[in-house]
Amino acid sequence: MRQRVACLAIALLGLASLTTAQSAPASPNSDRKVSSRIAPTYPELARKMRLQGVVKVEAVVRPNGSVRATRVMGGNPVLVDAAADAVRKWKFEPGPIETTEVVQLTFIPE
């Protein structure tokens, strides 16, 4: 009997926390278009090593379209700083709220 009550209590707590998580405001994601894109500077070390690759960057975009913050989500460590620096300078279309955009930058040696 005690085990049944304990299991029921745990199940109810889990359900309550699930309901709270669903109603909590989540980071809004959208597909706002880029209105001004700055190309990343290819790092000299990467150029010498003929490195190539894709860097994924998350950008928090203000309602006016400017980038408030960036976070690297993956990519070659030699390339990530150049990618994040470039995305910080991008401009997106204005929107009603702050959104989070995920962009990929591809580095190919010339």
C-alpha positions in Angstrom: 0.0 0.0 0.0 2.8 2.4 0.9 4.6 1.7 -2.3 1.4 2.4 -4.3 1.0 5.8 -2.5 4.6 6.6 -3.1 4.4 5.7 -6.8 1.2 7.8 -7.1 2.9 10.8 -5.4 5.9 10.6 -7.7 3.7 10.3 -10.8 1.7 13.4 -9.7 4.9 15.4 -9.0 6.2 14.4 -12.5 2.9 15.4 -14.1 2.9 18.7 -12.3 6.5 19.5 -13.4 5.6 18.5 -16.9 2.7 20.9 -16.9 4.9 23.7 -15.6 7.5 23.1 -18.2 5.0 23.3 -21.0 3.5 26.5 -19.8 6.8 28.2 -19.1 7.8 30.7 -21.9 10.2 29.0 -24.3 12.8 30.7 -26.4 10.9 31.6 -29.5 12.4 30.2 -32.7 11.6 31.6 -36.1 12.9 31.8 -39.6 13.6 35.6 -39.9 15.4 36.4 -43.1 18.8 38.0 -43.1 18.7 41.5 -44.5 22.5 42.2 -44.2 25.1 39.4 -44.1 28.7 39.9 -43.3 31.1 37.2 -44.6 33.4 35.8 -42.0 37.1 36.5 -42.2 38.9 33.2 -43.0 41.4 32.7 -40.2 45.0 32.7 -41.3 45.8 29.5 -39.5 42.8 27.8 -41.2 44.0 29.1 -44.6 47.5 27.8 -44.0 46.1 24.4 -42.9 43.6 24.5 -45.8 40.8 23.7 -43.2 37.3 23.7 -44.3 34.0 23.0 -42.5 30.7 24.2 -41.3 30.1 26.2 -38.1 26.6 26.3 -36.6 25.8 29.5 -34.6 22.8 30.4 -32.6 21.9 34.1 -32.7 19.6 35.9 -30.4 18.0 38.6 -32.6 16.3 41.8 -31.1 13.0 43.0 -32.5 14.8 45.6 -34.6 16.8 42.9 -36.3 20.2 43.4 -34.7 22.0 40.5 -33.1 22.1 40.7 -29.3 24.1 37.5 -28.6 25.7 34.5 -30.3 26.5 31.0 -29.2 28.5 28.5 -31.1 26.7 25.2 -31.4 29.4 23.3 -33.3 32.2 23.4 -35.7 36.0 23.4 -36.0 37.6 25.3 -33.1 39.9 27.2 -35.5 36.8 28.5 -37.4 34.2 29.2 -34.6 35.4 32.6 -33.5 35.4 34.0 -37.1 31.9 32.6 -37.6 30.5 34.1 -34.3 32.2 37.5 -35.0 30.6 37.6 -38.5 27.1 36.7 -37.3 27.2 39.4 -34.5 27.4 41.9 -37.4 24.4 40.5 -39.3 21.1 42.3 -39.5 17.8 40.4 -39.7 14.3 41.6 -40.8 12.5 43.4 -38.0 10.0 41.3 -36.0 7.5 41.8 -33.1 9.7 39.9 -30.5 13.2 38.8 -29.8 13.9 35.5 -31.5 16.6 32.8 -31.7 17.9 31.9 -35.1 20.3 29.1 -36.0 22.6 29.7 -38.9 25.3 27.7 -40.6 28.5 29.2 -42.1 30.6 27.1 -44.5 34.3 27.7 -44.8 36.0 26.6 -48.0 39.7 27.4 -48.6 40.4 29.3 -51.8 
